[in-house]
Every structure is written in C-alpha cells, then in structure tokens.
Amino acid sequence: MFNPAKFPVSVGVANVCHYQDKMMHLPKYMTHASEFAGFQELAQLLLAQKKCLR
C-alpha cells in the first residue's frame, strides 16, 4: 500500500505503527494523531501550506 516505487510520497496516520510488523512498506510520513484525528492533522497541514502559496 505504501510502496515507494509506486507512491514516493505517502502519509499514514499514527495507528499504522501498530501494524508495521505486518506491512511490506511503511509510509514516508506519519501523523502524530491516529484515525480521524490523524487525517484531520494532515488536512490542516495541507490547507496551511496552500494558504502560504497564495
């Protein structure tokens, strides 16, 4: 799922760490928060970057 050859930039939420021993590839970046809060963290970071580019 996070194969760097296919997805060189990947993000996982923090609870992915609980499954890292079962995964072939880990995400390049990881949020501090888990589940929905992790997605919210990522979305807020992306939106903040978009505002800076204007």
DORODO-95401 format. One line per field, with one value per residue (C-alpha): residue number from 1; z, y, x. Coordinates in Angstrom, 3 decimals, m for minus. Layout:
REM DORODO-95401
pos: c(NUM, ...);
zz: c(Z, ...);
yy: c(Y, ...);
xx: c(X, ...);
END
This chain:
REM DORODO-95401
pos: c(1, 2, 3, 4, 5, 6, 7, 8, 9, 10, 11, 12, 13, 14, 15, 16, 17, 18, 19, 20, 21, 22, 23, 24, 25, 26, 27, 28, 29, 30, 31, 32, 33, 34, 35, 36, 37, 38, 39, 40, 41, 42, 43, 44, 45, 46, 47, 48, 49, 50, 51, 52, 53, 54);
zz: c(0.000, 0.742, m1.896, m2.526, m6.120, m6.833, m4.187, m3.422, m1.126, 1.266, 4.586, 7.251, 10.426, 13.710, 14.355, 11.288, 13.638, 15.398, 12.171, 10.895, 11.543, 9.144, 6.379, 3.494, 3.125, 5.596, 4.728, 4.174, 6.606, 9.694, 11.551, 15.307, 15.758, 14.987, 12.884, 12.033, 14.122, 12.038, 8.815, 10.260, 11.174, 7.616, 6.084, 8.283, 7.325, 3.629, 3.879, 5.791, 3.027, 0.367, 2.137, 2.171, m1.595, m2.410);
yy: c(0.000, 2.432, 1.051, 3.897, 2.771, 3.475, 6.130, 8.066, 10.447, 8.655, 9.550, 7.254, 8.053, 7.205, 3.951, 2.447, 1.956, m0.814, m2.847, m2.077, m5.629, m6.904, m4.355, m4.665, m0.889, 1.937, 5.452, 8.099, 10.447, 9.698, 11.911, 12.312, 11.569, 8.361, 7.599, 10.585, 12.963, 11.927, 12.656, 15.994, 16.776, 16.062, 18.085, 21.085, 20.945, 20.779, 23.663, 25.755, 25.145, 26.126, 29.471, 30.114, 29.610, 32.327);
xx: c(0.000, 2.835, 5.213, 7.706, 8.224, 4.546, 3.861, 7.066, 5.167, 2.829, 1.256, m0.115, m1.989, m0.270, m2.127, m0.396, 2.576, 0.659, 0.717, 4.212, 5.438, 2.733, 3.364, 5.785, 6.148, 5.699, 4.545, 7.178, 5.423, 3.344, 0.862, 1.090, m2.609, m4.497, m7.558, m9.777, m7.672, m4.649, m6.497, m7.595, m3.983, m2.860, m5.706, m4.917, m1.230, m2.087, m4.536, m1.985, 0.568, m1.945, m2.524, 1.238, 1.476, m1.030);
END
